[in-house]
Amino acid sequence: MALIKSISGIRGTIGGKTNENLTPVDVVKFTAAFGTMIKKKTGSTKVVIGRDARPSGEMVSALVVSTLQGLGIDVIDLGLSTTPTVEIAVPLEKAAGGIILTASHNPVQWNALKLLNDKGEFISGKDGEAMLKIAENEEFDFAPVGKLGQYTKNDTYLQKHIDMILKLPLVDVEAIRNRGFNVVVDAVNSTGGIAVPLLLKALDVSVKELYCEPTGHFPHNPEPLPEHLTDICREIKKGKFDMGIVVDPDVDRLAFVSEDGTPFGEEYTLVAVADYVLKASKKKKLSTVSNLSSTGALRDITEKAGGQYSAAAVGEVNVVTLMKETGAVIGGEGNGGVIYPELHYGRDALVGIALLLTHLAKSETSLLRLRSTYPNYVISKNKIELTPNINVDRVLEEMTKKYKKQPINTIDGVKIEFDKEWVHLRKSNTEPIIRIYAESDMEVKADNLAKKMIADIKEIIAEKVVV
């Protein structure tokens, strides 16, 4: 399988052959290309790095550090950290950029280089293209021995990150403490096992830790989808808890479990947090942003609050760009990614937790009751594995022709609307698959819509739509 090179960074499985997997050679090549690009762009020679707990992390980190030093770049190493923590650290350190060593929700055999600019935000498509060109041509200029970069460890940023959250005007620390929450946390044995309990204990929340040892050995599929949350759901049903909190390995995705042990739904993480921010914000102009594959419930609650909703192409950098253009008070992605610009422009499970707890505390409600107040949509999430002979662009062109009488959005794959239902077809940025998301007001209707689209795609593929 070829390496995946996208706006989400450089991602692949550990081991195997160069340029097919994420080998040490590939780590060095793309790190050198990124370091070279940001030196030219900013003139700065400082980079912040951090990693999740997966077993390949130490090896990949050592390669990244040595390569950056070889370019004459000083490295600030946060060690075991979270993606949003590194994003916050980059501008505070006045660094040229950052690298987070994590494959996010991918299984343990994967790792990746997530690449940040000097604002602590994901690099643009233009910068990504420039970096890939440097890598392809091996346009590296390494430093002589007297100008090698310095290496510094800094393990203070998790606490700094939490302190910044506690000082946010919309985070009511006193209300949370007075509520006396009792929660279960599933951190899939990665760095969320350090960060989430640290935040909750600062808020006087009683915490039962489940899979919070940062060993990197994931006890279940690390993507926080309902089908992977059976252990925490079972734990909540056994005791008297207010909720369950689940994060992915690098803590940029957040999911909740209600007090009865049923999943709140990762699509409704952003909806619930946005509901509170829209109600509490003092800004005259209220706007929100999510991507095309996210639930329509965010649009509904935004318009109910008198605000304006906008949809971006999938990918955090695209959502952030549109948030800045529209002045959004909150945004994110339906996969549990909350972006709260009052803190920083990056998906951040920790700030999402603090805002949601404030929402529950101030409204004196529960997750179950809160969920019942939102429009009830269900998204059926499906995928088709790609093979080399499948031309995805041709497939999507044929689907556009087939449904040309329906409202269609093509800024990112193909989104087809059917009254209150929709289906979004797109090639994944992070895996070799076509994603097929369909939303309706009932699970069976969403599933049937997705099945119809899958059948249409398979029919097109069978008609020899090839490379």
C-alpha positions, 0 to 999 in steps of 0.5 A: 500500500502506498503512503498516504500524502494529504492535508492530514500529513504523511501517514502509513503502516510501520515496516515494509518497503520505502514509499509503500509504508512508513519506513525510517527512510520515509520518516527522514525524507519527509521530515527533512522536506518539512524542515527545509520548507519551513526554514525557507518560509519563516526563517525560524529554526525551531520546531515543536514535536509531540507524540501519542503512545503507540509503540512505534512512537519512540522510534519515529520520534528519534528519527524526526528529532535527529533529522531536524537537528541535522537541518540546524533546527532546534527541537522542543520535544513535548514527549507524550502529548496530544495533538491540540497541546502541540498546536497550542505550544507552537505559537507560544514557543514562537516556533516555525512549525510543529510535528505531531507523531500520531495516526490519530484513529488508525490502528496500532500498526499505523503512524504519521507525521501531522504537520503544523505551520507557525500558528500551530495549524495544519499546513495549507495545501500549497505548503503541502505541495511545496513540501512534497516537491522538496521531498521528491527532488531531495532538495535538502541542505543539512547543517555542518557540525557546528550548526546542528540544532539543539534538543530540549524536552518540555513536559509542562504544556499539558498543564499549560493547555489545561490552565488555558481551558480553565481560564476561558470565559465560557468554562464555568469551573465553579458550576462544574465543581458544584455539580459533582460529576462522576464519570468514566474515561476510556482513553484507549491506552494513549495520551488521553489517559494522562490529559483527560484525568488531569483536566477532570481532576482540576474540575473536581470531577470524580473519575473512573479510569478505563484504559488510561495507561499510556502503553499504546496497546489499544484494547479495542479499535481506537476510532470512537464509534458506538460499535467500539465503545462496548466496554465503557457502555457496560461499565456505566450500566454497572454503576451510577455515573453521569456520563462516559468520556471517550477520546482517540489516541491523540485526543482531537476526537471526542465522544460521550456515553449517556448515563444509561450506558448508550452512546450519545453519538459522535456526530452530536458532540459538536452539536451539544458543545455548539448549542452551549456556545451559541446560547452563551456567546455575547457576539452579535454575529453567530455562525458555525461551520462543519464539513460536508459529511457532518450532521444537519443538526448543527445547521438546525440549531444554528439557525434556531439561534439566529445564526448562519451555518456553512459547510466546508470540504472535509479536512480540518484545514478546510474547516478552519479556513471557512471558520476564519472567513465567516467569523464562526464562534465554533466549528468542527467535524462530525467525527467528534472534532470540536474547534473552539477559536477562543482557545485555538484553531484546532480540534480539541477534545479537552476544551470540548469536555470542559464546555460540555460539562459547563453546559450540563452544569448550568442547565441542570440537565443530563446527557440523555435529556440534552440529546432529546432536545436536538433534531434526531438524525442518523448517519450511516457510515460506510466504505468501499475498499479501493483496488488499483483498477478503480478510478475514483474520479470517474466513479464520482463523475458517473454518480453526478450524472446519475443524480443530476436532477438532485441538488449536488455539491462537488467541492469535496467528492459528491454530496447529493441532497434528497429533501431532508436526507443526503449522501456524501461520497468521497475518497478518504484523505487518510485511508485507501477507501471511498467513504459513503455517508448517508443521513436521514431521520431514521437508521433504516432509511439512512442505511437503505440510502447508503446501500442504494449508493453502494449498489450504484457504485458497484454497478459503475465499477462492474462496467469497467470504470478503470484507471 
